[in-house]
Structure formats: C-alpha cells, structure tokens
C-alpha cells in the first residue's frame, strides 16, 4: 500500500496530557448506555436528517462512543477517527464530502462500510476549553447542514457537557462525602476513647474525695468531658449527612405508619402495570426517621415495580433479635451477578433503556448509611430480587 493510501491519523492535541486527564476525571469512559445521552443522539440524527449520530470521546489510541445511532459499535481505533481531527478545530468541523478531503479519503469508514461521505461535529469542551470529543452526525452522501441544524448540534454538545459536569459533580461530592465520613468515624473513635478513659479516671478520683468543693470542681471537669464526647458525635454525624440528607430525627414509631404510606403512594403505579402490590401488616415498633425510611422503601418499591413485568411486589417484615428486617421482594427479571457489586452506585441502571438517571439506589444507600440501617440484596435471574433493610426495634415499655 502506498503511503498516500493509508488513513491519516490526527496529530495529538497540543495539551494532550491535560486533555486526557480532564477526560478521565469525568468517570464516563466505558460506562453503559444511558437514556439521557441516547436522547441526544436521537435528536441530533432526527434534526440533521442523518442515518448516523454519535457522542464521541477521543481517548488515548481510540475514540469511544457514549451513545450512537446507526453505527453499531461503541469504539473504533484512532485511524478511523474523524473526531480526532475535529477536536483540533476551534468549535465545529463540517466536511461536505470527505472523499475530497486528504485527511479522510482513506479512512476505513469512508472506503468501506458505512461509506461515510459527510461529517459534521460540534466540540465537547470543558469549562477551561479542553476538547474531549464531539456530538457528530454522519451521512452516506455529500451535503451541508443549514445554519439552524448547526445551532442545534452545538446546543446538543452543550447539553452533553452539562450532563457530564453534573455527573462529575455528583461523583466527586459522593466520594468526598464518603472520605469525610470515614475520616470522622476514625477520628471520633480515636479521640473519644482516651476522652472516656480520662472521664472515668476523674470520676474515680472524685469518688475518693471528701471535700465537697473539690468534688464539685471535678464534677465540672467530667461534665466538660462528656460534652466534648457529644460534640465529637455531632461532628461525625454532620460529616455523614453533609450531602444534604438532613439530620435524621430518630424516634420510636409504628412500622405500619410507613407501610400505609408506601401502599397509598405505589398501589396505582403497580395496578397500571398489571402487578399486585402486597404490603403485609406489621405490629413492630421501630427506631428510625419516618421520612427517611419512607424514602428508602419508596425507592425500593418503585424500582421493583419498574423492573417487574409480571407477577407482584411484596413488602413485609420479620423480627430478628433486637431488629426488624424489612423486606421488598419482586418477581422481576432479577439482577445479573456481575452488576450486584455496583448496583448502589450513582447512575447505575439495570436496564439502560429505562427512564431516569439511575440515582434511586444510590440515594437508598446514602440514606441508609445516614440512618445506620444495614441494606442487603439477593437476586436470582429466574425468581427476582430481594432487598432487606435492617432497622432496630424500639425498647419495650
């Protein structure tokens, strides 16, 4: 093959190291498809009237597609990347006929399937101007976009960046909050332990004193030590709840109050899908925050209804020693074993074609952590899923 017949690989961006670092900071590479991104490629293809549209991210040695319409693959090598050339442009690249452009006329996507002839791409840029990829449209015949179509494509690129910035902000906030929580838990334990030893030692000394004024002074020291311990508890609690969940109001109440609310809120949703929703009565008195527990169970029941096509969703409870195990079971399609470890992560969706951003189970996890409630999951592809929330029983009066 003559050198002139080889695909022209794009030059690296002048700030390639910083560009790749920025791209990876979004945590989006090699993630699953998501409806919020798929909607954008559908709109691009529809508005620009092209058979192919792509959200393309230019990685090291490859271009990877967060979403695509009409191409049928999720990545291609760099020698097939027109977008790698596009990110060297200021903001937009449009090529009326790629067979007449020396950069692309030997590209395998041009010389072979899908026989690309037209390309237009609006750049995806970080707030500080680094290009990450494009929202692009491709056609198998030469053409030009109208000014209105170019404007829409640029607007869609801005929407992709807004989605990515939102995703990164949530991931960073979640990571920071979890690190702070772990740090404060360790700090609380390490600081409270010697403080408790000190208080106990002062108390023993006080008990041996006969002078009431001396005993009173040491009593003040013990009270101050106890207040310091309480402040450490509150500081650790604040760090756990800093993500905006609000401080839990933990008190004893009947579990049935939450069950009644769940039935009222979700019965019609289940009926609309032809599902049965059964909430078994409970006489248990538990200790939790009613609103936050309703949020946990509401998300679990809503997800169960969402991913169940036939059968029913069952909510019940069992007493186990000094706790109540609240259980949500469904007869849905179940969760593949390889997804079980990531099911509670933000943006994770069991079915990429479903609606929503995939935040429900992430909220469940974070709320349960704030309450100190243990969450467990078992799932069988043939029988459905079984979520358990362990809540402490109220002390008997």
C-alpha positions as CSV (number, residue, x, y, z in Angstrom):
1,X,0.0,0.0,0.0
2,X,1.3,3.4,-1.0
3,X,1.8,5.8,1.9
4,X,-0.8,8.1,0.4
5,X,-3.4,5.3,0.7
6,X,-3.0,4.9,4.4
7,X,-5.5,6.6,6.8
8,X,-4.3,9.9,8.1
9,X,-4.2,9.7,11.9
10,X,-4.8,13.1,13.5
11,X,-2.0,14.9,15.3
12,X,-2.2,14.9,19.1
13,X,-3.8,17.9,20.7
14,X,-1.1,20.5,21.9
15,X,-2.3,19.9,25.5
16,X,-2.9,16.1,25.1
17,X,-1.7,15.1,28.6
18,X,-4.0,17.7,30.3
19,X,-6.8,16.8,27.8
20,X,-6.7,13.1,28.6
21,X,-6.5,13.8,32.4
22,X,-9.6,16.0,32.1
23,X,-11.5,13.4,30.1
24,X,-10.8,10.7,32.7
25,X,-11.9,13.0,35.5
26,X,-15.5,12.7,34.3
27,X,-15.5,8.9,35.0
28,X,-17.6,8.3,31.9
29,X,-15.4,6.1,29.7
30,X,-16.6,2.5,29.3
31,X,-19.8,3.2,31.2
32,X,-23.1,1.7,30.0
33,X,-25.6,3.4,27.7
34,X,-27.9,5.9,29.4
35,X,-31.3,7.3,28.1
36,X,-30.3,10.9,28.9
37,X,-27.4,10.6,26.4
38,X,-29.2,8.4,23.9
39,X,-31.9,11.0,23.6
40,X,-29.3,13.5,22.5
41,X,-28.0,11.3,19.6
42,X,-31.6,10.6,18.6
43,X,-32.4,14.3,18.4
44,X,-29.2,15.0,16.5
45,X,-30.0,12.3,13.9
46,X,-33.6,13.5,13.6
47,X,-32.9,17.2,13.3
48,X,-29.9,16.8,11.0
49,X,-31.7,14.1,9.0
50,X,-28.6,11.8,9.1
51,X,-28.5,8.0,9.5
52,X,-25.7,8.2,12.0
53,X,-25.1,10.3,15.1
54,X,-22.6,9.8,17.8
55,X,-21.4,11.2,21.1
56,X,-17.7,10.6,20.6
57,X,-15.0,10.9,23.3
58,X,-11.4,10.9,21.9
59,X,-9.3,8.7,24.3
60,X,-5.7,7.5,24.1
61,X,-5.5,5.4,21.0
62,X,-9.2,5.1,20.4
63,X,-12.5,7.0,20.1
64,X,-15.2,5.7,22.4
65,X,-18.9,6.4,22.0
66,X,-21.1,7.1,25.0
67,X,-24.1,6.9,22.6
68,X,-24.5,6.2,18.9
69,X,-27.3,5.8,16.4
70,X,-26.7,3.9,13.2
71,X,-23.1,2.9,13.6
72,X,-23.5,-0.3,15.7
73,X,-20.2,-0.2,17.6
74,X,-19.1,1.5,20.8
75,X,-15.5,2.4,19.8
76,X,-13.1,2.5,16.9
77,X,-9.3,2.8,16.6
78,X,-7.8,6.2,16.1
79,X,-7.0,5.7,12.4
80,X,-10.8,5.6,11.9
81,X,-11.4,8.7,13.9
82,X,-12.6,11.9,12.2
83,X,-13.5,13.3,15.6
84,X,-9.7,13.2,16.5
85,X,-9.3,15.8,13.7
86,X,-12.3,17.7,14.8
87,X,-11.0,18.4,18.3
88,X,-8.1,20.3,16.7
89,X,-10.7,22.8,15.4
90,X,-12.0,25.8,17.3
91,X,-15.6,24.7,17.9
92,X,-17.1,23.0,14.8
93,X,-16.0,20.8,11.9
94,X,-18.1,20.3,8.8
95,X,-16.9,18.4,5.8
96,X,-19.3,18.4,2.8
97,X,-17.6,15.5,1.0
98,X,-14.9,13.6,3.0
99,X,-13.7,11.8,-0.2
100,X,-12.4,15.2,-1.3
101,X,-10.5,15.8,1.9
102,X,-7.0,14.4,2.1
103,X,-7.4,13.8,5.9
104,X,-10.3,11.4,5.4
105,X,-10.4,10.0,1.9
106,X,-8.5,6.8,3.0
107,X,-10.4,6.4,6.3
108,X,-11.8,2.8,6.5
109,X,-15.2,4.3,7.4
110,X,-15.1,6.1,4.1
111,X,-13.6,3.4,1.9
112,X,-15.7,0.7,3.4
113,X,-18.9,0.4,5.5
114,X,-20.8,2.6,6.3
115,X,-19.3,4.5,3.3
116,X,-19.3,7.9,5.1
117,X,-19.4,10.9,2.8
118,X,-20.5,13.7,5.1
119,X,-19.4,14.7,8.6
120,X,-20.3,17.5,11.0
121,X,-19.2,17.7,14.6
122,X,-19.7,20.2,17.4
123,X,-16.9,20.1,20.0
124,X,-17.4,18.9,23.6
125,X,-15.3,21.4,25.6
126,X,-14.5,21.5,29.3
127,X,-15.1,24.9,31.1
128,X,-11.4,25.6,30.7
129,X,-11.5,25.0,27.0
130,X,-10.1,21.4,26.6
131,X,-11.8,19.5,23.8
132,X,-12.9,16.0,24.8
133,X,-14.8,14.8,21.7
134,X,-17.8,15.8,19.7
135,X,-21.5,15.4,19.1
136,X,-21.4,14.5,15.4
137,X,-23.6,13.4,12.6
138,X,-22.6,11.4,9.5
139,X,-24.2,10.7,6.2
140,X,-23.5,8.4,3.2
141,X,-24.0,11.2,0.7
142,X,-22.4,14.6,0.4
143,X,-24.4,17.5,1.9
144,X,-24.3,20.6,4.1
145,X,-26.2,21.5,7.3
146,X,-28.4,24.5,7.5
147,X,-27.5,27.2,10.0
148,X,-30.3,26.1,12.2
149,X,-29.1,22.5,12.2
150,X,-25.6,23.7,13.1
151,X,-27.0,25.7,16.0
152,X,-29.0,22.6,17.3
153,X,-25.9,20.4,17.0
154,X,-23.9,23.0,19.0
155,X,-26.7,23.2,21.6
156,X,-26.7,19.4,22.0
157,X,-23.0,19.4,22.5
158,X,-23.5,21.9,25.4
159,X,-26.2,19.6,26.8
160,X,-23.8,16.7,26.8
161,X,-21.2,18.7,28.6
162,X,-23.8,19.8,31.1
163,X,-24.7,16.2,31.7
164,X,-21.1,15.3,32.2
165,X,-20.4,18.2,34.5
166,X,-23.4,17.2,36.6
167,X,-22.3,13.6,36.7
168,X,-18.7,14.6,37.7
169,X,-20.0,16.9,40.4
170,X,-22.2,14.2,41.9
171,X,-19.4,11.6,41.8
172,X,-16.9,14.0,43.4
173,X,-19.4,15.1,46.0
174,X,-20.2,11.4,46.9
175,X,-16.5,10.5,47.0
176,X,-15.6,13.5,49.2
177,X,-18.5,12.9,51.5
178,X,-17.6,9.2,51.9
179,X,-14.0,10.1,52.6
180,X,-15.0,12.7,55.2
181,X,-17.4,10.2,56.8
182,X,-14.6,7.6,57.1
183,X,-12.2,10.2,58.4
184,X,-14.6,11.4,61.0
185,X,-15.6,7.9,62.1
186,X,-11.9,7.1,62.7
187,X,-11.3,10.5,64.4
188,X,-14.4,10.1,66.6
189,X,-13.3,6.7,67.8
190,X,-9.7,7.6,68.3
191,X,-10.5,10.9,70.1
192,X,-13.4,9.6,72.2
193,X,-11.6,6.6,73.5
194,X,-8.9,8.5,75.5
195,X,-11.5,11.0,76.5
196,X,-13.7,8.3,78.0
197,X,-10.7,6.9,79.9
198,X,-9.9,10.4,81.2
199,X,-13.5,10.9,82.4
200,X,-13.5,7.5,84.1
201,X,-10.2,8.3,85.8
202,X,-11.5,11.7,87.0
203,X,-14.7,10.1,88.3
204,X,-12.7,7.5,90.3
205,X,-10.7,10.3,91.9
206,X,-13.8,12.3,92.7
207,X,-15.4,9.4,94.5
208,X,-12.4,9.2,96.8
209,X,-12.6,12.9,97.8
210,X,-14.4,14.1,100.9
211,X,-14.2,17.9,100.3
212,X,-17.5,18.9,98.5
213,X,-15.9,21.8,96.7
214,X,-13.2,19.6,95.2
215,X,-15.8,17.0,94.2
216,X,-17.8,19.8,92.6
217,X,-14.8,21.0,90.6
218,X,-14.1,17.5,89.3
219,X,-17.8,17.2,88.5
220,X,-17.5,20.2,86.2
221,X,-14.5,18.5,84.5
222,X,-16.5,15.3,84.0
223,X,-19.4,17.3,82.5
224,X,-17.0,19.1,80.2
225,X,-15.5,15.8,79.1
226,X,-19.0,14.4,78.4
227,X,-19.9,17.5,76.3
228,X,-16.7,17.0,74.3
229,X,-17.7,13.4,73.6
230,X,-21.2,14.6,72.5
231,X,-19.6,17.2,70.2
232,X,-17.5,14.6,68.6
233,X,-20.6,12.5,67.9
234,X,-22.3,15.5,66.4
235,X,-19.3,16.4,64.2
236,X,-19.2,12.8,62.9
237,X,-22.9,12.9,62.2
238,X,-22.7,16.2,60.4
239,X,-19.9,14.8,58.2
240,X,-22.1,11.9,57.2
241,X,-25.1,14.0,56.5
242,X,-23.3,16.9,54.7
243,X,-24.5,15.6,51.3
244,X,-27.9,17.3,52.0
245,X,-29.9,14.5,53.5
246,X,-30.5,16.5,56.7
247,X,-30.1,15.2,60.2
248,X,-32.2,12.2,61.0
249,X,-34.9,12.6,63.6
250,X,-34.6,9.2,65.2
251,X,-37.5,8.1,67.4
252,X,-39.8,5.1,68.1
253,X,-42.9,4.8,65.9
254,X,-45.1,2.0,64.4
255,X,-43.6,0.5,61.2
256,X,-47.2,0.2,59.9
257,X,-47.3,4.0,59.5
258,X,-44.6,3.8,56.8
259,X,-46.2,0.7,55.3
260,X,-49.5,2.5,54.9
261,X,-47.8,5.4,53.2
262,X,-46.0,3.1,50.8
263,X,-49.2,1.3,49.8
264,X,-51.0,4.6,49.2
265,X,-48.2,6.0,47.1
266,X,-47.4,3.0,44.9
267,X,-50.6,1.0,44.6
268,X,-51.8,2.8,41.4
269,X,-48.4,2.5,39.8
270,X,-48.5,-1.2,40.3
271,X,-52.0,-1.5,39.1
272,X,-51.1,0.5,35.9
273,X,-48.6,-2.3,35.1
274,X,-51.0,-5.1,36.0
275,X,-48.9,-6.0,39.0
276,X,-50.0,-6.9,42.5
277,X,-48.6,-4.8,45.4
278,X,-48.9,-6.6,48.7
279,X,-47.9,-4.9,52.0
280,X,-48.1,-7.3,54.9
281,X,-49.3,-5.7,58.2
282,X,-46.7,-5.2,61.0
283,X,-47.1,-4.6,64.7
284,X,-43.4,-3.7,65.2
285,X,-42.3,-0.5,66.9
286,X,-39.0,0.6,65.4
287,X,-36.5,3.4,65.8
288,X,-35.7,5.4,62.7
289,X,-36.6,8.6,60.9
290,X,-40.1,8.1,59.3
291,X,-39.5,10.4,56.4
292,X,-36.1,9.0,55.5
293,X,-37.3,5.4,55.9
294,X,-40.2,6.1,53.6
295,X,-37.6,7.5,51.0
296,X,-35.7,4.2,51.2
297,X,-38.7,1.9,50.9
298,X,-40.3,4.1,48.3
299,X,-37.2,3.9,46.1
300,X,-37.0,0.1,46.6
301,X,-40.7,-0.4,45.8
302,X,-40.6,2.0,42.9
303,X,-37.6,0.1,41.4
304,X,-39.3,-3.2,42.0
305,X,-42.4,-2.1,40.1
306,X,-40.2,-0.5,37.3
307,X,-38.3,-3.7,36.6
308,X,-41.2,-6.2,37.1
309,X,-43.3,-7.0,34.1
310,X,-45.4,-9.9,35.5
311,X,-46.4,-11.1,39.0
312,X,-46.2,-8.9,42.1
313,X,-44.2,-6.9,44.5
314,X,-44.3,-7.9,48.2
315,X,-43.4,-5.8,51.2
316,X,-43.1,-7.4,54.7
317,X,-41.1,-7.6,57.8
318,X,-39.6,-10.1,60.2
319,X,-38.4,-9.7,63.8
320,X,-34.8,-10.8,64.2
321,X,-33.4,-10.5,67.7
322,X,-33.4,-6.8,68.5
323,X,-34.1,-5.6,65.0
324,X,-36.7,-5.8,62.3
325,X,-35.8,-7.0,58.8
326,X,-38.0,-5.0,56.3
327,X,-38.1,-6.9,53.0
328,X,-39.0,-5.9,49.5
329,X,-39.4,-8.8,47.0
330,X,-40.4,-8.8,43.4
331,X,-40.9,-11.3,40.6
332,X,-39.0,-9.3,38.1
333,X,-36.1,-10.2,35.8
334,X,-33.5,-10.1,38.6
335,X,-30.1,-8.5,38.6
336,X,-27.1,-10.1,36.9
337,X,-24.4,-11.2,39.3
338,X,-21.8,-9.0,37.7
339,X,-23.9,-5.9,38.5
340,X,-24.6,-6.7,42.2
341,X,-21.4,-5.0,43.4
342,X,-22.2,-1.7,41.6
343,X,-26.0,-1.7,41.9
344,X,-25.9,1.1,44.6
345,X,-23.6,3.4,42.6
346,X,-24.9,6.7,41.2
347,X,-26.0,6.5,37.5
348,X,-26.1,2.7,37.5
349,X,-29.1,1.3,35.7
350,X,-30.0,-2.4,35.4
351,X,-31.7,-1.7,32.1
352,X,-30.1,1.1,30.0
353,X,-33.3,1.6,28.1
354,X,-35.2,2.5,31.3
355,X,-36.1,6.1,32.2
356,X,-34.3,8.1,34.8
357,X,-30.7,8.8,35.7
358,X,-30.0,5.8,37.8
359,X,-29.8,7.6,41.1
360,X,-32.5,5.8,43.1
361,X,-30.4,3.1,44.7
362,X,-27.6,5.5,45.3
363,X,-30.0,7.6,47.4
364,X,-31.1,4.4,49.2
365,X,-27.5,3.6,50.1
366,X,-26.6,7.0,51.3
367,X,-29.9,7.5,53.3
368,X,-29.4,4.1,54.9
369,X,-25.9,4.9,55.9
370,X,-27.1,8.2,57.4
371,X,-29.6,6.2,59.5
372,X,-27.2,3.4,60.4
373,X,-29.5,0.9,58.7
374,X,-28.0,-2.1,57.0
375,X,-29.0,-2.9,53.4
376,X,-28.7,-6.3,51.8
377,X,-29.6,-7.7,48.4
378,X,-30.1,-11.1,47.0
379,X,-31.2,-11.7,43.4
380,X,-32.0,-14.6,41.1
381,X,-32.5,-14.1,37.3
382,X,-35.2,-16.7,37.4
383,X,-37.1,-15.5,40.5
384,X,-36.5,-11.8,41.0
385,X,-34.8,-9.6,43.6
386,X,-35.0,-9.4,47.4
387,X,-33.9,-6.3,49.2
388,X,-33.6,-6.2,53.0
389,X,-33.4,-3.1,55.3
390,X,-32.4,-3.9,58.9
391,X,-34.0,-1.4,61.4
392,X,-33.6,-1.5,65.2
393,X,-36.6,-2.4,67.4
394,X,-37.9,0.1,69.9
395,X,-37.3,-0.8,73.5
396,X,-40.2,-2.5,75.2
397,X,-42.0,-0.2,77.7
